[in-house]
Amino acid sequence: MPKIHVSMLVPGMRLSKPVYGLDEAVLWVGHALTVRAIKRLKLHRIEYVDVEGTEDEALAEVPTVELIPPESREKAISSVKASFQEAVHHKPSAHSPEIEETARDLVHFLTRHQRLISSISEIRSLDEYLLEHSVNVSALAIMTGACLGLGEDELYQLGVCGLMHDIGKVKVPQAILNKPGRLTADEFREVQKHTVYALELLSYDPIAAKVASQHHERYDGSGYPFMLKRDEIHVYAQIIGLADVYDAMTVDRCYRDACQAREVIELIAATGNYHFEYRIVKAFLSNIAPYPVGSKVLLSNGQSAIVVSASHHFPIYPRIRLLTDERGEQLSTFEDIDLHTGYKGLYIVRQLSTQQAHTDSPRAG
């Protein structure tokens, strides 16, 4: 039976093997997964489960897309964690060698392995979110900077700034950062202070300090803490601010579910020369695929499919695997097609949520 990542689970799938937590069974064989059960698996930090069903086999065969190799990611997270902890207990006089090495490693890897980012959302525990987020923002910023023509030394500095952009949050109460609900006005003002805290914590690196303090500024002057406009905002701060928005919106948080990549792309595209300089928005979006690999989509003829791979040249026309016919009936065999070839004039109408994946065909039922 296929083993698949929990991010690929949809309601209705059945387990072929029991799932165990640290000291107890979380779910038993034959359990039909519900939205609540899937959230429970994530809560227990379960990564892979064994499931029944032919469609699940189609899902299992889709390759997992990694923005950064797992070993590099773990190393990066460890270096950011150590630097943040150091900032809590001491006043560093320079970036740690680990942070510098991590930034150089990211620049080396990302500039030599160009790829279209289809999904960087991963299962994160609340206490790890800040660390994972910092690494993702750094990687996205480096890729954007490369598209803008920045040199290797500039990309290194940008990478360091990305890793350290949220360091000011070590001085914000964790209860506020992880509050499962809307913040009060006072709580939001407290969160906003992380940009100012960064000026002191990164005083040994004027560029990193400036960027960390400005990454919530906006091109039209609507940001914080200084309400800077246009060229008053460091270009690195604009790049990192945009990467920060994308990564924050495409991952589940304690107070809201993740937005679909296509939704975030449309929102970001509308911010050109408004929240962010247009050329930066254009460079950033050139690296992002609107339909993540592994996501289910509804086609123009009513069929559903799963995205198998994406292309830099045709991001809105990925390679897909057909799962159902026009009536919503599951196919006995799965066919892969490239939408950019104009196959039967098909195109993607929208991405399906996990709740819709099995039922949301306009011609089903």
Helices and strands as residue ranges (DSSP letters): E 3-5, G 6-8, E 19-20, E 25-27, H 35-43, E 48-50, H 54-60, H 70-89, H 97-112, H 126-147, H 152-164, G 167-171, H 174-177, H 185-192, H 194-201, H 206-214, G 230-232, H 235-249, H 261-269, H 278-285, E 296-299, E 304-309, E 319-324, E 330-338, G 339-341, G 343-345, E 348-351
